[in-house]
């Protein structure tokens, strides 16, 4: 994760070094060499993904490409706030490590689950969850794109909701291989534990607006940073609304920084004709810079 870009970009490599120093462990070694099972622990995955994402943004900056707006998906909101200057990188990687620990420990393994509901709209997904709850927790966790909703909660309730969604025209709905039921009411213990950690973190007014997950409104002041990150833990990620807000604010191109290309595809599903480019390695960096008319190496 992120090794090739770090080897090609001094600024990207500096991000990984800063993350290693902040945590006092070899996060870069773990991300680049494994073991995979250790990297898959959410307390390691979250800071590694954040470092990879910020490193990719720094590599773009080296090539003359900087953002006018920012947004993220779940953990990605922290990366967006770092890029925007609202959070410092060392504090952010330490914070998301704790966030990962708290989220993993909030629900015993096997008690919770998440599932993707494909082919149903938000209203149908909410109806399926209401029908399936039966005294347990199940609710919408991610609104990713039209026809792609993720739900979370108690495993049995999630399984019932998958069946209820199928009865409403859902197709290929499936349980997801995740370690905890993120972004639902079962995460409240994690939010409670994260609150004092957030209070200890220095925040600043972002240099560019950041569209936040909870309500797709703008974080533009330092006072907005902590409360909305706290609410995010047990609230749905409204990614579809976030992308539409970016469009309303005048965004003309979208860059997905960090590992994977899922968000690039989601943006294109949300906005017809969107110019969306992933940046996760030197080759994709070159393509994105060329597409946006930035300077070469």
N, C-alpha and C positions, 0 to 999 in steps of 0.2 A: 504494500500500500504506500504509494507516494515516493518510492525509492528513486525511480528513473528521473522524476522531475527534480528531486533534491540534488541529484548528481549533475543535472544540467543547469540548475539555477542557484546562484549563491544566496539569493534572498529566500528561496524555498528551503534551502539547507539550514539557514539561520533560524527559521521557524522551528524546525525539528530540534535543533540544538537548544533553543529556548525552552521547548516543551520538556526535553530531557532534564534540563537544569531545574525547571520548576517542580517536577515530580520527584527528582532525585533517583530516577530509574532510567533504564535504557528503553524508553518508549519507541524510539526510532528502530532500534534493533529488533524489538518485538514485532513492530509493524512490518519490517522488511524481511525478517528471517523466521518469524514464528517463535515457538510452536503455535499452530493455528488454534488449538484448543484453548490456549491461554489468551490469545488475542480475542477470541470469541466471547470471553467474559465481558459483560457490558461495562464493568468498571475500567477495562482496558480499551474496549472498542470505542467508547465515547470520546476520551481524550485523543485517541489515534485518529479518528475520523475528523475531529476538530482541527488537529494539527495538519492533516493532509489537505483539508479544505482551505485553511488560511494560507498554507504554503502555495497552493495553486493560485490563490488570489495575488500573492506576492510575486509569483512568477509572471503573471499577467502584467502587474505593475512595472516590472523590469522592461517589458516590451511596450510600454506606453498605453496600456489598456487599464483604465480604472472605472469604478462604478459610480453612478449618480444616485442609485437607489439600491437597497438590499433587502433580501428576505431569505428565510430558511425553512426547512421542514423539520419540526421537532428539534432535535439536537442542532440542526443547521441554523436555528435562530441565534444560538450562541456564536457560531462562526460568523454570522452576519454582523452581530454586534461587535465582534473583535475587528472585523474589516472596517466597520464604521467608526472605530475608535471609542466606542462606549464601554468596552471591557478590555483590559489588558490581557495579552496572551497568557502570561504565567498564571494569573489569577483564574482565567477562564478554564485552562486545562485542569487545574486543581479542583475547580468548582464542578466541572462535568464528571470528573472521576467520582466525587462524592455523590453527585446526582445519580450516576450509574449504580453505585452501591446501594443507595437508598431505594431506587426503583426496583432493583433486583430483590432486595430484602423485604419489600412491602407485602409481597404475596408469596406463600410457599410454592416451590416448584410443583407444577401439575395442577394447582388449584385454579389458575387462570388460563386464559387463551385469547388469541386474536384470530380473526378471520376476514378474508377479503370477500366482499359481496360484489359480484360483477353483474352488470346489466340491470341494476335497480337504481332509482334516483334516491335523493336524500330522504324524501318523505316516506317512501316505501321502506327504506332501511330503518327509519325511526319507528315505523309501525311494526316491523318485524321484531325489533328489539323490545318494544312495549308488550307485544304478545308473548314473547319468549321468556321474559324476566321471571315471572312466577316467584317473586320474593327474592330473587338473586339479582346481581348486577350484570347488565349487558347494555351497552350504549355505543353510539357512533364515536369512533376514536380518530379517524382520519377521513377527511373529505378530499380525496386525492385528485379526482377529475370526474367529469360527467360519466356516470355509469361505473365508477370505481370508488366504493366506500369500504372502509375498514372498521370493524367493530371489535370491542374488547369487553372482558368481564369474566365472570365465573365460567369455567369450561363447559359445564352442562348447559348453561343458559346460552352461551355462544353457539353451541351445537344446535340448540333448538331454534335460534335465530337464523342460522344458515338454512334450515328446513323451511322456516316461515318465509324467508326471502325467496326461496325457490318457488313457493306457492304464489308469489307475487311477480313471477316472471324472471327471477334471477337465474343466471347461468354461470356454471363453473365456479360457484362460490366454494371456498376452501379454507381450512385452518392454516395458519401461518406458522412457520418454524421459529418462534420467538421465545425468549426466556421469561417473559412476564407480560401481563395485560396492561400495556401502556395507555396513557391518556384516557383513563376512565376513573370512576369514583374509588376503585380499589387502590389507586395511587395516592390517596389523601395522606396516609402515613408517611409516604416519601416526601410529599409537599411540606408536611409539618416539620420534618427533619431538615429539609433544605432551607427553610425560612431563616434560621439563624446564620447559616453559611452565607446566604445572599446578603444579609445585613453586614457581614464583615468585609464584603467585596467593595472595592472602590469602583465607582461608576462615573461616567462623564456624559455630557450631551453628545450624541452621535454627530459625526461630521456630515453624514448623509442620512436621509430618512430610512428607517428600517420598518418594513411592514411586518407586524407581529401575527403569530399563529392564532391567538385567542379570538380576535375580533376583526382581523384584517385592517385595523387602523394603524396609524403611524406612531412609532416611537421616535420622538424628536427632542425629548428632554431627558436629562439624567434621572429625573423623578419617575419616569415611566419604566425604567429598565427593570428594577427589582420586582415590583408587583405583578407585572405581566409575565415575567419568567416564572414566578411562583405559581400563578394561575395556570400556566401552560401544562404543568406536570399532570394534573388530573382533568384537563379539559381537552376537547377535540382540537386537532390540528386542521384548520380551515384553509387548506392549501389552495383549493380552487379559488376561494375568495381573495387570497393573498395575491395570486397571479393576476386576477382581474383588477385588483387595486393597483398593482404595478403598471398595468396597461393604462388605467385611468390617470395615473400620475405622469404618464408620458414615456414610459419605457419603450424602446424600439428594438432592443436585442436583449437576449437572456443568456447568461453564462452560468453553467452549473460547475462549481469548483469542488474538487474532491473526488473520492472514489465512486465509480458507478455512473450510469447514464439514465437512471430511472426518471429523475426530475425533468430532464430534457424532453423525454417522451411525453410526460404529463403536461408540460407547458404547451406543447404542440397540440395536444388534445383539447386543452382548455381554450386556447386562442388560435383560431384558424390563421394559417400563414405566419405564425410566429417564427422569428429568427432565434433559434435556441441552439446553443453549442456546449458540449461537455468539455471540461478541461481537467484531465487527470494524469497526463503524461506528456512528454515533449512533442509527440506527433499531434495529439489533439490540441495542445497549446499553439503549435504552428498553424493548424487549420483555423482555429478561432481567431487568432490575430490577423490572418490573411482575410478571413471573412468580414472582419470589422474594419479593415483598412488600417490596422496598426502597423508599427514598424517591425522590421525583421530583426533577426538576432544580431 
